[in-house]
Amino acid sequence: MPTPASKGAEGRSIRLGDQQIAYQLRRSARRTIGLAIDARGLRVGAPLHARLGDIESLIRQHGVWILDKLQRWRERPLAERLAVHHGMTVFADNFEFTVTIMPGTRSRWQRDGSTLRLTLQAGSDPAPLLETALREIARARFSERLAHYAARLGVPIPPLRLSSARTRWGSCNARGQINLNWRLIWLPLPVIDYVVCHELAHLKEMNHSPRFWSVVELLCPDWRALRLELRQRGRQIPQL
């Protein structure tokens, strides 16, 4: 489901052996097709005009290697609590941030391009302030995506509440309020969009019937691959 805000990242899936594997495809001015696997799953970089058939042929050629690497990531323990420190890099809001920590008389944060500046009293734990920053970034991003897809669905923008649920990414209640887990901000924008579309679809169908999934597919044609990616990567989301 590529969108302008997703910077060309497209959620797709491919069958390797007996498994359906989600992957992110990003096209750029590069000359060759590249494969990478990390906590975010399988990521594929390809030239702008590379044929999808050629891309997936290369993926299949490296299928054994891909499945082995993905299995190793799945077998890693749940993400440990993140040790927040000056100069660290975090991937959030579809962006790679460098965290800087500076002393000050009161706690505050500022987003400056690819830098998150945290100002707090010397000796204070920076983790709560980083969480505050990411929550506010999440609220802004989720509000933007809700407005975008609500317009496509032809419904009013619903009220948004951030949640901290450990086992649920989103929900929609009978009053039409949408709850989204702020930790989604750690994931790529196409995955966030899938959850947004899923919950918005409940404004039309408060169930998971075929009619509900047809609404999801209208908004998010790649929902199957993105749902799979969410399941595969959710365990590796950092904890603060």
C-alpha positions, 0 to 999 in steps of 0.5 A: 500500500504505497502512499506519499508519506510511506516514502515508497515502502510497499508491504508485500508477501511471498510464499517461500516453502510452506510459509507466507513471508511478509516483506517491505519493498522500497524502490530507489535509484539504486542499480541492483536488488538487495535483501536485508533482514533485521528486527523489522523483518525482510526488507528489499531494495530495488531499482525504480523500474525493476520488474516485480517478477525479477524481484521475487525470483531473486527472493526465491533464489535466497529463500533458504537463507531468508527463512533461516535468518527470519527464524533466528530473529523469531527465536530471539527473546522478547525485546528487553527494556531499552537503555536510553542514552545520549547518541543512541539511534531509534527507528520511529515514525518511519524515521531513524532518529539520533537521541541527544540528551542535555541538562536543563532545569525542566524536562522537555523534548524537541524534534529537529529533523532526524534528531530528538533532543531530550532536556532534563535534570542531570541524573534523571532517567531519560526513558519517560521523556523519550516515551512522552516524545514518542507518544506525542509523535504517535498522536500527530502521525495517527491523527494524520493517517486517520484523517487521510483514510476517513476521507477515503472512506467517506466518514467523519474523522473519529476521536482518537485515544492512545492506548498502552495495551500489551496485547492489542494494537487497536480497537473501535468502540460502539461510540466510534472512538478509535484506540491505537497503541502508541507503540505502533510508532516503532513500526513502518508507516504501511503497518500503521496504516493497516491498523488504522484502516482495520479500525476505521473499517469497524465504523462500517462493520462492527464485526470481522465478516467478509463485508468488513474485510472488503472494506479493509481491502478497499482502503488497504489492498496489501492488508494481508502482507501487512497483518503478517508483518505486524504479527512477525515484528510485534514481539521485537518492539522496544520496551521503555 
